Amino acid sequence: MILERLFSDVSPEVARILEAALAGHELSTADAAVLLRAEGADLFALMRAGDLARREDNGDDVSFVITRNINFTNVCYVGCSFCGFSRHKEDADVYDHDMEALVAKARNAVERGATEICIQGGIHPNKDHSHYHEILVAIKQEFPNLHIHAYSPEEIDFGHPKSGMSLPDYFRWLMDAGLGSMPGTAAEILDDEIRKLISPKKLRTARWVEIVEAAHGVGLPSTSTLMYGHIESHEHVANHLGLIREIQQRTGGFTEFVPLGFIHERNILFNHMNARSGASMPEDLRLIAVSRLFLRPFITNIQMSWVKMGPKLAQMALMSGANDMGGTLMEESISRESGSQHGENLPAEEMRRLIREVGRIPVQRSTTYGTVARFDDPEKDPPSLEPTTPRDLAGPERWRLQHQQSDGDEKKKLRVASC
């Protein structure tokens, strides 16, 4: 009777869709649009269904990858209205890292335990396909075992025509130089009416699909993403999910799906184009749960973005259908420059703590979701590989060291006073 009372006010339509999803039936985009509007008891039921499906798909393991983001330049002339990262060549805070600097960043990542680096940059008008190739060669020469996850479909679209190669041959050329996988970013909303408004110079939906399917066709896996919380409708989101699922059914090349909430504070889309001020907490959790239920069994890794959500909401996402914490990042510019307040680095030890706090098992993974290490016993966790200066230490260790120093200063003052 108590359980019946708990779910007695769930609407019949939502109950029907959730029951079908948990029974293994493929949801329609219309079903997804209904769930994306869930509120109150419907939302709680949706989150619970997402969590049940997560357990069926992944058990209680929650994965993360030790990675470093490297943005090789912030020069970009595409002019996306949602971006706070891009600069023009004459701006005061512009940068364009040389190969030595990029290799140094990769070296730092390896010293901190990274198995992956993620490389993306602005669309610099003076670069071409050879620059992307040179970056791969330079890093792989020093770190042959480091996985390079690099170059969004937008960057591929920029470099490919200049190469004179077919798209599959262009991917093979980059893979021969060391490219291991591709970020499925530059997707935003895969609807050209929205794309024309928020990023009129960016590649269109058909080209994004062409590039992703060509990558998958030559054995290069990619992630898949969606940016929400701006001017899109529930139907736009549902149709985007439908397209991602269709691609995965054809190619099987997506490793994961990553919903990315719009960060609004420092960009044109919010300040001058009347976009919403990013996603609400219910919207974040709805999308995690709907992604889980809609994309299974074709995509079973649903990643939340702790950079967008923050650590506490990320934990709620783990209780709503997500099974992956994403990467440590070490360096993060794109969300930060748009106004994210959740930092640039979440060390592995903090990942493990957050995962354990919601009763799950931390698992360090590779880029393609192979197991690097399981952490069933907290007593056997490895030592931190993070920098040891007080400024860079994370969480409790930073607090302890700072207070040890403060205590030492106070004792010194007392000794002087007693003399």
Secondary structure as UniProt FT lines:
FT   HELIX           2..7
FT   TURN            8..9
FT   HELIX           12..22
FT   TURN            23..24
FT   HELIX           29..35
FT   TURN            36..37
FT   HELIX           40..58
FT   TURN            59..60
FT   STRAND          61..65
FT   STRAND          67..71
FT   TURN            81..82
FT   TURN            89..90
FT   TURN            92..93
FT   HELIX           99..111
FT   TURN            112..113
FT   STRAND          116..120
FT   TURN            125..126
FT   HELIX           129..142
FT   TURN            144..145
FT   STRAND          147..150
FT   HELIX           153..163
FT   HELIX           167..177
FT   STRAND          179..182
FT   HELIX           192..198
FT   TURN            200..201
FT   HELIX           205..217
FT   TURN            218..219
FT   STRAND          222..228
FT   HELIX           234..251
FT   STRAND          254..261
FT   TURN            265..266
FT   HELIX           268..271
FT   TURN            272..273
FT   HELIX           281..295
FT   TURN            296..298
FT   STRAND          302..303
FT   HELIX           306..309
FT   HELIX           311..318
FT   TURN            319..321
FT   STRAND          324..327
FT   HELIX           334..338
FT   HELIX           348..357
FT   TURN            358..359
FT   STRAND          361..365
FT   TURN            367..368
FT   STRAND          371..374
FT   HELIX           378..380
FT   TURN            390..392
FT   HELIX           395..418
//
